Amino acid sequence: MLLDIVSVLGGIGLAVVAFIVVIAVCVLILRLLAVILPSYEEATSPVETSDERVAGEPATAEPLSAAPQAEDAPEA
C-alpha cells in the first residue's frame, strides 16, 4: 500500500519535472531563434525616402521613378 502511494507521488513528480523541462527547452529554442533571425520591425521597415537633395548629388527637376514614363514608351 505504501509502495503504491510512493509510486503515484513519484509519477506526479516526474510529470511535473518533465513539464518544466519541456517549457525550459521551448524557451531556450525561442531565444536562440530570436538571436539568429532578424526582428520583425527591422525586416518590414520601409526604406526611408527623402525629398531633400543629398549633398554632392545634382538637383533634378523631375522625380526618379522605377516605372517608365508614358513619353518614353516606344510608339507603334
N, C-alpha and C positions, 0 to 999 in steps of 0.2 A: 504494500500500500504506500509506504513512504517512498519507495523507488518510483512509483507511478507519478507522485506529486513532483518529485525532483525532475523527472523526465519532462513533464509538462512545463514546468518553470524553465528548464534548460532550453526547451524548444522555443518558448516565447522569447527568452533572452537572445537566443541565436537569431530569431527572426528580426528582432529589434536591431541587433548589431548589423545584420545583413542589410537592412533597410537604410541605416545610417551610412554604411559603406557605399551603397549604390548612389545615394544622394551626393556624397562627397566626390565620387568619381564623375558624376554628371557635372557638378560644379567645376571640377578641375578641367574637364574637356571643354566646357563653355568658356572658361577663362583662357585656355590655350587658343581656342578659335578666335577669341576677341583680340588676342595679341597678333595672330597670324593674318587675319583678314582685315581689310580697311573698314573704317567705320561707315555707317550708312550715310551720315551727313557729308562726309568727305567725298563719297562716291557719287552722290546725287547733286552736289552743289553745282549750280550753273556757272559757266565761265563768266567772269566779271568783264563787262564791256563798258567802255567809257567813250563819250563823245569828245573828250578833250584830246588835243593833239599831243602825241608823245614827243618828248624832247629829241631833236635831231631828225625827226621824220617830217617830210614836206607836207604842208597843208593841202588837202584836196577839196575841191568844190562838191564832189559827189560822194555819197557814202559807198563803201565797198560792200559788195553783196556776192554771195555764192551762186545765186541764180542769174542766168544770163538775162540781159535786158532785152526788151522787145525790138529795139532798134539794131541790136547785134545779131538777131536771128537771120539766117540766110533766106533770101526771097526765092519763091518757087516759080 
